[in-house]
């Protein structure tokens, strides 16, 4: 029996993320062949040369017609246009995903564009760097990185399960979120930090006319402004697409900055110290909070109905707790009209919390040790 999850995977856009996905998929052994297409022939040729793709296709529609998985790795505002182009050429049963860092608009566009014969699962790998181009691609880019999937209520369970299994095989920590919740979360942890880094960099550039700040820049300044070197065209798309959530988060940040300015002006050092201490303590605890338990693997088994939306409901329930599903297996419907969904979760506490949340939604869940099985 073949261990392949997909016979052919097509990458649309062979830059840093698309190229890294191609390299990782090839190395995983879960994909028979990785095909690539790019609007920039030079980038596509480089991707082929570096092994990011195994076949280069200048004709996008021709490539898509050959694939059972298509990943759109282009700037977020270009995604709907790509979906329009590929929709007529998609094979029946094919899965389409994307890597855009803003999800609500993309998921809505996909629902209105793609034919019913294929499946769409929105995605966003929380990986990458300020570098751009396939020359910086690496097969381990997604290892230990969170990879958000945004299934909708009508998401096909088998399609989601296969994509989840592929991403897990790349070493990613897959978590499910609703598109709207995702966009608000990334405005805090990604989008506004980029704005602040760029604002600080522009301030320093203006002040450099008065004194040589840039030459004296200390480690803290370099650390904070590193991401300001990111592609401005890419970030224009991201910020414009997520303008509502970014605007809300920016307003909160401005309120916080004004509060600190007031504390400084009034000499209220005790309150300022408390603010600094809270931030310092939170940052020190961030890494342990994000790391999954290194304990044993547990398996949650639950009967599920053969109905649209069940996979979305289960994975979002677990994802809302911030718990990573290490592996997901769906045993297709039994004679009773139900199937068995198996979720592998690292750490007993996380497994118990996930089970309680699912039981609260009416699912019958059993929890057991996996005994090392994945």
N, C-alpha and C positions, 0 to 999 in steps of 0.2 A: 504494500500500500504506500502511496506517495505521501510524504510529509509536507508537500507544498500546500501553502494556504492560497496562493495565487499563481496561476500559470505565467501571466504577464502583468507587470505593473508599469503604468505610464506616468512619467513625471513631466508636468507642464511648468517650465521655468526651472532651469538647471543652475541656479545660483548657490549660495551658501546652504540654505535649508534644503532645497530640492536636491542638490548634489549630495549632501550628507545623507538624506533619506535613501537615495539610490545606492550609495556605498554601503549603508547599514543593511538595507534589504538584501543586497547581493551577498553580504557576508553572513547573514542570518541563515541562509539556506531555506527560508520559508517562501521565497519567490523564485519562479523558474527563470525569468529573464526580466531585466529592468530596461525599459525603453524611455527615451527622452525627446522632448521637443522644446525649442526656445525661439522666441522672436529674434534673438541675437545669434546669428550663425556662428560668430566667433566664440561666444559662450558655450554653445552647443558642441562645437568641435573640441573645446577645452575639456568639457565634461566627459566626452568620449575618450579623449587622450588620458585623462586622470582616472578612468574607471568608475566615474560617477553614474554612467549609463553604459549599457552593453550594446545598444542600438540607438543611433541618432536618426530622427525623422524630421525633416523640414516641413512635411505635410502633417499638420496637427490632427486633422480629421482622420487621416489614414492611420496614424498611430493609435488614436483613441479606439478605433474600430477593432483593434487587435487585443485590447486589454480588458481584464476582468476587474482591475483596480486602477483608478486614475486619481492622482493627487495633484491638485492645482496649487503651485507654489509661486505665485506671482503677487505683486503688491495688492493690498486688500481692495482698493477701489477698481482694480482691473479684473477681479475675480468674476463678477457678473457677466462681463463681456466674453470671457473665456467660456463660461458655462453656456452662453448663447451659441457660441461657435461649435462646441463639442456635442451639444444635446442631440442633434439629428444622427450623429455617428455612433453614439453609445450602444454597446451590445446589451441585449436583454439580460438582466440579472447583474449587470456590472455595478460596482460600488464607486462612488465619487466622494472624495474628501478634499479638504483644503488645509492650508497652514496659516490662514490669516489671523492676526492678533486682535481683530474685532469680529464678533460673531453674529450679533443680532441681525444686522443687515444682510450678511452673506447667507445665513440660514433662510431668511425670508425670501431672498432672491432665488435661491436654489429651489425652494418649494414652488415658485411660480414659473421656473424655466425648464427644469429637468423633466423628462418623460417618466411616466409611471412604471416603465419597464426596468428602471434602474433605481438605485438607493443612494441617498446622500447622508453622510455623517460629517458634520462640521468638526474641525480639529484645530488645535493651536499648541504646538510644542513650545514650552517655556525654556527654550535653548537658543543659542546663537551668540553673537558678539557684535561689537561695533564694526568688525571687518565685513567686507562684502565681496562676493564673487566666488565661483566654484573652486578657485585655487586655495581657498581657506576651508573647504569642505573636509569633513572627517567622519569616518564611520562610527566613532564613539560619541558623537555630539549629543545624542539623546540618552546615553547611559546615565542612569540615576536622575535624569531630568523629568520633571512633571510634564505630562502631555495631556491636555484637556480635550475631551470629546464632548460635543454638545448635541446629544440625540434629542429628537423631538418626539411628540406623542405617537406619531405613526412610523417611527423608526423600525426597520425590519430587524428582528432579533438575530437572525443568522448572519446578516451583513455586519451588524455591530460586533457580534462575537468574533468573526473572522478578523476584522480590522483591529479589535482589541488584542487578539492573540498575536497579530503581526507586530504591533507596537511594543507589546510586552517582550517579544523575542528580540527587539532591538535594545532592550535594557531600560526602556522608558517606564515611568511610574504613571499609569493611566488613571485619570480621574474624570468623572462625568459632572458637568455643570449645565444649568440652563443658560442659554445664550445671553439673556439680559443680565443675569447675575455675574456671568463671566466678564462682561464688558465693564461692569462697575468695579469688579475686583482688580482687573488689570489696569484700570485708570489709577489706582492707588499704588500698586506694586511695580508698575512699569511706565505707563504713559506720563504721569505727572513727574516722576523722578527724572525722566528724560528732559521735560520742560525745565525743571529746576537746574539740571546740569548745564543746559544750554544757556539759561539766563545768567548763571554764575560765570560761564565762560565769556559771554558777551560783555558782562560788567567788567571782568578783568581786562578784556581787550580795550574797553574804553579807558579804564584807569591806567593802562600801560602807557598812554600818552603823557601821563604825569610822572610816573616812576616805573622802573623796570620790574613790575610784579611778575610777569611771566617767567623771567629768568630766575626769580627767587621762589617760584612756586614750590611749596612744600608737599610732602606726601599726601596730606589730607586733601589739598586742592586737586592733586592729580587723581586721587581715588574718586572723588566726587564728580569730577568733570570727564572721566574717561569715556563715558557713554555719549558725551557731546560730539564725539567723532563719528557717530552713526550717520547713515545715509540720509541727508535732509529730504530728498524726494520721497523716500519710503516713509519717513516720519510725518511729512505733510499729509500723506494719504491716511495714516493711522489716526492722527489727531483729528483730522476733518471727519473721518468716518465715525469716531467715537466722541464727537464734540459734546454731546449732552452729558455723558458720565464724566468726561474730563473737566467740563465746566463746573459740575457740582463738586468734584474733588478739589479743584483749584480754589474755589470759594472757601472751602474748609481750611486749606493750607494758608490762604491769605488771612483768614481770621486768626489762625494760630500764630502767624508771624506778627500780626498787629498786637496780639496779646503779649508776646515776648518783648516787643518794642515798648509797650506800656510798662511792663515790669522793670525793664532797664531804666526807662525815664524816671520812674518813681523810686528807684533804688530798692525794690522789694526783693532782696537777695534770697530770703528763705524760700519764697515761692519759685523763684528762678532755679534754685538748687533742686527743689522737688521735681520740677519739670525736666531738668537735665538728668537727674537720677532715674526717673521713670523711663526715659528714652534709653539710657545706658543699660539699665537692667533688662529692658525688653530686647535690645539688640543682642546681649549676651545669651539670652535664652532662646533666640530665634533658631539657631542651628539645631539644638536638641529637639525643639518643638517640631521642626520640619522633617527630621530624620524618622524614618519608620523604625519600629521596634526591631531589634536584631534577634528576637526570639523565634519560636517555631512557627511554622506555617499552619494555619487553620483553614478548614473548608466549611463554608456555609452551604447547605443544600436546601432548596425550597421548591415545592411544586408551583408551577406557573401556568396560567391559562394560555392557550394558543390564540392570542388576540393582539391587535396593534397597540403599541404603547407600553407593553409590559416590561420590555427591556429598559426603556427610558425611565420608567417609574422606579425600578429596582436600583439601577446604577446611579440615578440622581439622588435617591434616598441615602445611599452610602456616600456619594460624593459630597453631599451637603454637610457631612460630618468631617470632611477633610481627610477621609480615609481612602487610601489607594487600594484598588482591586488588583492584585498581582496577576491573577489569571481568571478567566471566565470561560466556562464550558456550558453549552446548552445541549441537553439530550432532547432530541426532537419529540414532538407530541406523542404521547402514549395513546392507547385505545380509548382512554377516558377523556381525551381531548386536552390533557395536560402534558407538560413536559417537566423535566427537572433542570433547574439552573444551579450550577455549582460555582461559588465565588471563593477564590483563594485569597486570604488576607493574612499578612504577617503580624503576629503579636496577639496574645489572648485577649487583652483588654480591648484592642481595636475590633477583633472579631465579635466579642460579646456586645459591644456598643452597636455595631452594624446590625447584629441579629435583633437586638431590642428595637431598633428603629424600624426594621422591616416587619417585625411582629406588630408594632403599633399601626402599621399600614394594612394589617390583616393577613400577612403571609405566615404560613407554617414553616418555621426555620429550625433546622437541626445544625448543631455546631460540633465539629470533631477535629482532632489533629490529622494533618495530612500525612504524617510520618515520612516527610521528605519528598513526597510526590508533588510534581508541579502540573 
